[in-house]
Amino acid sequence: MSEKESIGILVGAAPLGAEKQYIETLLNREDAVSVAADGGLSFFADIRKCPDAWFGDGDSLGEEALRKAGDVFPDLLLSPCPKEKDDTDLRLAMLHFKALGIREILIFGGLGGDRPDHTIANIQLLHEFAEEGIRVFLVSEKEYLYVLTKGEKARYKEETEGILSVFSLTDECTLAIRDLKYEFEGVINNRRVFTVSNEFNKKGGTVEIFEGTALIVRPVSFETDREHFSIGLF
């Protein structure tokens, strides 16, 4: 297994739901590299499976949970980083994946919870790392988010169902949405809600980015949807 073939599995501190079982399945893959971000270590402690690394300052995990994790995972480096820093714990974990040469990362426990500021920060992480050629999916129980940049196209198969929403992360984004219920080709911006709640109608569908960067939101399970779409260059 080469590092380029690996997939990064990152678990943060936001509440997890039914996706827990999917995470466990992913962790059993030979090509999986796992990282816990602060309170996300509790998930690994619960399933008694040691992550490959932990990054955090301990604020969402707590001192007692950190001590217990040390007992469960005696070989895991549990040295908290400073609480006052210019990076979030998730970004430190992302930089770790980047250093390993991993180009596809799934983030769990990065949406919802009682910290909307962290959700916004994590969406910005999608943008940052997508521009460096690293594909990142932000996954929760019932939805997933990802970013498309200039020259990229997402293709969905004919059997795809449900809705898809597109938002511009840059000041403007020139794109084409084809074969969904509402087709569109032109410019959207980050100041007006427009390409939201589009519907699949058994024709598949594509989202193609000519200029700028777009956020794609799919309110469905990533586990069941993953085989229905692909992302590549055009």
Secondary structure as GFF3:
##gff-version 3
##sequence-region A 1 234
A	DSSP	three_ten_helix	3	5	.	.	.	ID=ss1
A	DSSP	beta_strand	7	11	.	.	.	ID=ss2
A	DSSP	alpha_helix	19	27	.	.	.	ID=ss3
A	DSSP	beta_strand	32	37	.	.	.	ID=ss4
A	DSSP	three_ten_helix	38	40	.	.	.	ID=ss5
A	DSSP	alpha_helix	41	47	.	.	.	ID=ss6
A	DSSP	beta_strand	53	55	.	.	.	ID=ss7
A	DSSP	alpha_helix	63	72	.	.	.	ID=ss8
A	DSSP	alpha_helix	89	100	.	.	.	ID=ss9
A	DSSP	beta_strand	104	108	.	.	.	ID=ss10
A	DSSP	alpha_helix	116	130	.	.	.	ID=ss11
A	DSSP	beta_strand	135	139	.	.	.	ID=ss12
A	DSSP	beta_strand	144	149	.	.	.	ID=ss13
A	DSSP	beta_strand	152	156	.	.	.	ID=ss14
A	DSSP	beta_strand	163	168	.	.	.	ID=ss15
A	DSSP	beta_strand	172	178	.	.	.	ID=ss16
A	DSSP	beta_strand	184	189	.	.	.	ID=ss17
A	DSSP	beta_strand	198	199	.	.	.	ID=ss18
A	DSSP	beta_strand	205	211	.	.	.	ID=ss19
A	DSSP	beta_strand	213	218	.	.	.	ID=ss20
A	DSSP	alpha_helix	222	225	.	.	.	ID=ss21
A	DSSP	three_ten_helix	226	228	.	.	.	ID=ss22
A	DSSP	beta_strand	229	233	.	.	.	ID=ss23
###
